[in-house]
Amino acid sequence: MKKILPLFILPLIFQSSQALAWGDDGHKIVATVAWNFMTPTAKAQVKAILENNKDALTDNNFVDVAPWADKYRDAGRPDGAAYKGTREWHFIDTPLATSEDDEAILDAEAKICPYVPKLEGVASVGAPANDCVVNKIEQFANELKNPDTTKEEKVFALKFIVHFVGDMHQPFHAVDDNDHGGNCVWVKSDHSIYPITLHSYWDGQLVRNLEHTLRPEDYGYILAKRTEHMNYSEWTKGYTRDWAAESFKLAKDVGYKLNVEKLPTCANENKNAPIELAKDYDKEADAVAEKQLQKAGVRLAAILNAALK
Ligand SMILES: [Zn+2]
């Protein structure tokens, strides 16, 4: 892991995060927060697992491998096995029309993604492509726990889990409105010159708003220190399906609150007439994004602390 800079140096850093892929930053922030809450044993095991990582898609440390699963998927485009076999693992498409009742959301999740927390005798990598993020987190956590898992599979399990816990906390990875999770809804905000999709606004623009000029590692460090002062123990109650339900509600309550009569869908994209985001939308969304990054970090740490004892 990169050395984390002491706080007093932070104002001197002017490296723009614009040069970095935005999606990467959110994942690196989550990993940085998680590292702060991990036990010495879990950290030592993570380092030992990554010693067997032969992949050159990212640098080889806990924070830098956090965006790896996107790069692995994208390297397989358009029809390679890495793309076709893993792209659906990054999200769960709970229909936006689902009511906000917890039981209704869990029912909808079960329909979209039947519960398969463990693959008996089969490695999770190479397992069916039509699975979703909540199952994959559980499957990879079980693999990390299991002493019989091969070294190679453990590397995959670790790199996927670090990424997927982050993905699941981005509200638009837990919802769908026939718009590919906000990918066919175009918006414009004060922060963007050009229209962007609602999905990428949440993936990247909000993260950039939070980071200002800081690198993800440095903003993540500040966020981790701030999290320590919060009452975060509540956050680790429940498990992946409950946390995805929470993301779904945030998408419904905040993400899709666009004050339009009819939301665009992929059959009816609005690229030429982007929805102008209200000022209070930005503010509310920033606050949600920050808390989701904190929760993802704390929960990722809890999963790894339990799996790597
Ligand atoms: Zn992803």
Residues whose N, C-alpha, C, O or C-beta is under 5 A from the ligand:
A	BS01	ZN	D70 H90 D167
